[in-house]
Amino acid sequence: MVKVNEKVISTLNNLIRICREGEIGFRTAAENEEGALTPFFLEYSRQRRQFFSELRDEVKRLGGRPADLGISISLVPDGWTRRETVIAECEKGEGAALRTYEEALSQELPSDLRQLIQ
């Protein structure tokens, strides 16, 4: 069994940050999209909020302090008025999230945390 340590909590906090950014990014995309993609963006925002919440609860369960997200995150680039730009920014954010998750899974983790992250 892998000993839960500060590195594991730090890994989870990185995932918390990326999920929170995804939640905000997809919500912003939904607010700037007036078409068929709005429900898609809202659902992805809701999913990211759920992931964020589950990861935050896990950090607390492990005795750690969840990432401080009280600061205002500005994720709305200038020019988010064209649909192509919104979609490209969402793809960029998802690429960053994927890399963060892959990095987390490359570490030695307790099996229950690995399953949560997968």
HUFENUR-V829551 format. One record per run of one state. SS is the DSSP state (A for helix, B for strand, O for the rest). FROM is the first residue (numbers start at 0). TO is the last residue. If there is no record, write none. Layout:
ss: <SS:SS>
from: <FROM:FROM>
to: <TO:TO>
//
This chain:
ss: <O:A:O:A:O:A:O:A:O>
from: <0:5:32:37:61:82:105:110:117>
to: <4:31:36:60:81:104:109:116:117>
//
